[in-house]
Amino acid sequence: MKIVPTLAICALVLSTTFAATASAQSHSPNPVANANKMLSPGTEAKDFQLRAIAGELSGEVQLSQVNAEGPVVVVVLRGFPGRQCPACSAQVGDIVKNANKFAAKNARVLLIYPGAKLQLGQHANDFLQGTKLPKPLTFMLDPDFQFTNAYGLRWNATNETAYPTTLVVDKSGKITYVKISETHGGRAMSNEILAAL
């Protein structure tokens, strides 16, 4: 039995397979790159309507109506990917602490909590833990990733929901700032968002 030629053939097959896989991966669409392109500064923000469950606004809230009154900050959270996200809690806590600074800039902040429709409201209430959100913050539900998919922010991986994202939309409806994180961290915090308003 000749082992050396067999190993050489195996190595050739493996290197060819690896090269083909690497080539396919390099040409596969990167969802974050696509989202960054779709949401790049200067592009018009797609209108959306979601139900608010806490904060300044209530009922069905539409971006274009809120935006007509001033700039809007859209913060996409991770929702409930199996447990509440500590990075989301920290980000929202920071925004709550600086709510008066957002109000001083006449900016509304829409916090979007995505997830499967079943038990989404319960998970959102658990996330809020009875916190009374001050003006100008509004907490909204994104059932079955309606908004997340439309904005190209769906994170299709095990125990993931949406890429944590912050957008600033000016009064004309144009996106002026975008930060999309490919990890759980790397969030836009208040000082950075306020500087973009």
Rosetta blueprint (number, residue, H / E / L):
1 M L
2 K L
3 I H
4 V H
5 P H
6 T H
7 L H
8 A H
9 I H
10 C H
11 A H
12 L H
13 V H
14 L H
15 S H
16 T H
17 T H
18 F H
19 A H
20 A H
21 T H
22 A H
23 S H
24 A H
25 Q H
26 S H
27 H H
28 S L
29 P L
30 N L
31 P H
32 V H
33 A H
34 N H
35 A H
36 N H
37 K H
38 M H
39 L L
40 S L
41 P L
42 G L
43 T L
44 E E
45 A L
46 K L
47 D L
48 F L
49 Q E
50 L E
51 R E
52 A E
53 I E
54 A E
55 G E
56 E L
57 L L
58 S L
59 G E
60 E E
61 V E
62 Q E
63 L H
64 S H
65 Q H
66 V H
67 N H
68 A L
69 E L
70 G L
71 P L
72 V E
73 V E
74 V E
75 V E
76 V E
77 L L
78 R L
79 G L
80 F L
81 P L
82 G L
83 R L
84 Q L
85 C L
86 P H
87 A H
88 C H
89 S H
90 A H
91 Q H
92 V H
93 G H
94 D H
95 I H
96 V H
97 K H
98 N L
99 A H
100 N H
101 K H
102 F H
103 A H
104 A H
105 K L
106 N L
107 A L
108 R E
109 V E
110 L E
111 L E
112 I E
113 Y E
114 P E
115 G E
116 A L
117 K L
118 L L
119 Q L
120 L H
121 G H
122 Q H
123 H H
124 A H
125 N H
126 D H
127 F H
128 L H
129 Q L
130 G L
131 T L
132 K L
133 L L
134 P L
135 K L
136 P L
137 L E
138 T E
139 F E
140 M E
141 L E
142 D E
143 P E
144 D L
145 F L
146 Q H
147 F H
148 T H
149 N H
150 A H
151 Y L
152 G L
153 L L
154 R E
155 W L
156 N L
157 A L
158 T L
159 N L
160 E L
161 T L
162 A E
163 Y L
164 P L
165 T E
166 T E
167 L E
168 V E
169 V E
170 D L
171 K L
172 S L
173 G L
174 K E
175 I E
176 T E
177 Y E
178 V E
179 K E
180 I E
181 S L
182 E L
183 T L
184 H L
185 G L
186 G L
187 R L
188 A L
189 M L
190 S H
191 N H
192 E H
193 I H
194 L H
195 A H
196 A H
197 L L
